[in-house]
Amino acid sequence: MAGGWAKDDAVQEQIDSNVEDALARVRSRMPKGKSLSHCEECEAEIPAARQKAIPGVRLCVACQSEQDEADKQDFSGYNRRGSKDSQLR
């Protein structure tokens, strides 16, 4: 049930959009191909257990942690597409 100018399925469309965005973000970060034996950032050796656990891994744990932190700062969990504030501005 929607009110005002919104379509009846507007809430579900917003949920679907959020899920699709999250999946695209995760899939874009998934490693592809063969695992590297050394980190492509710092040249540290990547342990065999990490290579086996994450096929296609390209970064050591330290560099991956740094990248994850940087990605967190770039991501906002707030959906601007569906917010009334963004539509009013």
Contact map, one row per residue, 1 for C-alpha under 8 A:
11100001100000000000000000000000000000000000000000000000000000000000000000000000000000000
11110111111000000000000000000000000000000000000000000000000000000000000000000000000000000
11111111000000000000000000000000000000000000000000000000000000000000000000000000000000000
01111100000000000000000000000000000000000000000000000000000000000000000000000000000000000
00111110000000000000000000000000000000000000000000000000000000000000000000000000000000000
01111111010000000000000000000000000000000000000000000000000000000000000000000000000000000
01101111110000000000000000000000000000000000000000000000000000000000000000000000000000000
11100111111000000000000000000000000000000000000000000000000000000000000000000000000000000
11000011111110000000000000000000000000000000000000000000000000000000000000000000000000000
01000111111111000000000000000000000000000000000000000000000000000000000000000000000000000
01000001111111100000000000000000000000000000000000000000000000000000000000000000000000000
00000000111111110000000000000000000000000000000000000000000000000000000000000000000000000
00000000111111111000000000000000000000000000000000000000000000000000000000000000000000000
00000000011111111100000000000000000000000000000000000000000000000000000000000000010000000
00000000001111111110000000000000000000000000000000000000000000000000000000000000000000000
00000000000111111111000000000000000000000000000000000000000000000000000000000000000000000
00000000000011111111100000000000000000000000000000000000000000000000000000000000000000000
00000000000001111111110000000000000000000000000000000000000000000000000000000010000000000
00000000000000111111111000000000000000000000000000000000000000000000000000000000000000000
00000000000000011111111100000000000000000000000000000000000000000000000000000000000000000
00000000000000001111111110000000000000000000000000000000000000000000000000000000000000000
00000000000000000111111111000000000000000000000000000000000000000000000000000000000000000
00000000000000000011111111100000000000000000000000000000000000000000000000000000000000000
00000000000000000001111111110000000000000000000000000000000000000000000000000000000000000
00000000000000000000111111111000000000000000000000000000000000000000000000000000000000000
00000000000000000000011111111100000000000000000000000000000000000000000000000000000000000
00000000000000000000001111111100000000000000000000000000000000000000000000000000000000000
00000000000000000000000111111100000000000000000000000000000000000000000000000000000000000
00000000000000000000000011111110000000000000000000000000000000000000000000000000000000000
00000000000000000000000001111111000000000000000000000000000000000000000000000000000000000
00000000000000000000000000001111100000000000000000000111110000000000000000000000000000000
00000000000000000000000000000111110000000000000000000011100000000000000000000000000000000
00000000000000000000000000000011111000000000000000000011000000000000000000000000000000000
00000000000000000000000000000001111100000000000000000011100000000000000000000000000000000
00000000000000000000000000000000111110000000000000100111110000000000000000000000000000000
00000000000000000000000000000000011111110000010000100001110000000000000000000000000000000
00000000000000000000000000000000001111100000111100100000000000000000000000000000000000000
00000000000000000000000000000000000111110011110000000000011100000000000000000000000000000
00000000000000000000000000000000000111111111110000000000011100000000000000000000000000000
00000000000000000000000000000000000101111110000000000000011000000000000000000000000000000
00000000000000000000000000000000000000111110000000000000001000100000000000000000000000000
00000000000000000000000000000000000000111111000000000000000000100000000000000000000000000
00000000000000000000000000000000000001111111100000000000000000000000000000000000000000000
00000000000000000000000000000000000001100111110000000000000100000000000000000000000000000
00000000000000000000000000000000000011100011111000000000000100000000000000000000000000000
00000000000000000000000000000000000111100001111101100000001100000000000000000000000000000
00000000000000000000000000000000000010000000111111100000000000000000000000000000000000000
00000000000000000000000000000000000010000000011111110000000000000000000000000000000000000
00000000000000000000000000000000000000000000001111111000000000000000000000000000000000000
00000000000000000000000000000000000000000000011111111100100000000000000000000000000000000
00000000000000000000000000000000001110000000011111111111100000000000000000000000000000000
00000000000000000000000000000000000000000000000111111110000000000000000000000000000000000
00000000000000000000000000000000000000000000000011111110000000000000000000000000000000000
00000000000000000000000000000010001000000000000001111111100000000000000000000000000000000
00000000000000000000000000000011111000000000000000111111100000000000000000000000000000000
00000000000000000000000000000011111100000000000000100111110000000000000000000000000000000
00000000000000000000000000000011011100000000000001100111111000000000000000000000000000000
00000000000000000000000000000010001101110000000000000001111100000000000000000000000000000
00000000000000000000000000000000000001111000010000000000111111110000000000000000000000000
00000000000000000000000000000000000001100001110000000000011111110000000000000000000000000
00000000000000000000000000000000000000000000000000000000001111111000000000000000000000000
00000000000000000000000000000000000000000000000000000000001111111100000000000000000000000
00000000000000000000000000000000000000001100000000000000001111111110000000000000000000000
00000000000000000000000000000000000000000000000000000000001111111111000000000000000000000
00000000000000000000000000000000000000000000000000000000000011111111100000000000000000000
00000000000000000000000000000000000000000000000000000000000001111111110000000000000000000
00000000000000000000000000000000000000000000000000000000000000111111111000000000000000000
00000000000000000000000000000000000000000000000000000000000000011111111100000000000000000
00000000000000000000000000000000000000000000000000000000000000001111111110000000000000000
00000000000000000000000000000000000000000000000000000000000000000111111111000000000000000
00000000000000000000000000000000000000000000000000000000000000000011111111100000000000000
00000000000000000000000000000000000000000000000000000000000000000001111111110000000000000
00000000000000000000000000000000000000000000000000000000000000000000111111110000000000000
00000000000000000000000000000000000000000000000000000000000000000000011111110000000000000
00000000000000000000000000000000000000000000000000000000000000000000001111111000000000000
00000000000000000000000000000000000000000000000000000000000000000000000111111110000000000
00000000000000000000000000000000000000000000000000000000000000000000000000111110000000000
00000000000000000000000000000000000000000000000000000000000000000000000000011111000000000
00000000000000000100000000000000000000000000000000000000000000000000000000011111111000000
00000000000000000000000000000000000000000000000000000000000000000000000000000111111001000
00000000000000000000000000000000000000000000000000000000000000000000000000000011111001000
00000000000001000000000000000000000000000000000000000000000000000000000000000011111101100
00000000000000000000000000000000000000000000000000000000000000000000000000000011111111100
00000000000000000000000000000000000000000000000000000000000000000000000000000000011111110
00000000000000000000000000000000000000000000000000000000000000000000000000000000001111111
00000000000000000000000000000000000000000000000000000000000000000000000000000001111111111
00000000000000000000000000000000000000000000000000000000000000000000000000000000011111111
00000000000000000000000000000000000000000000000000000000000000000000000000000000000111111
00000000000000000000000000000000000000000000000000000000000000000000000000000000000011111
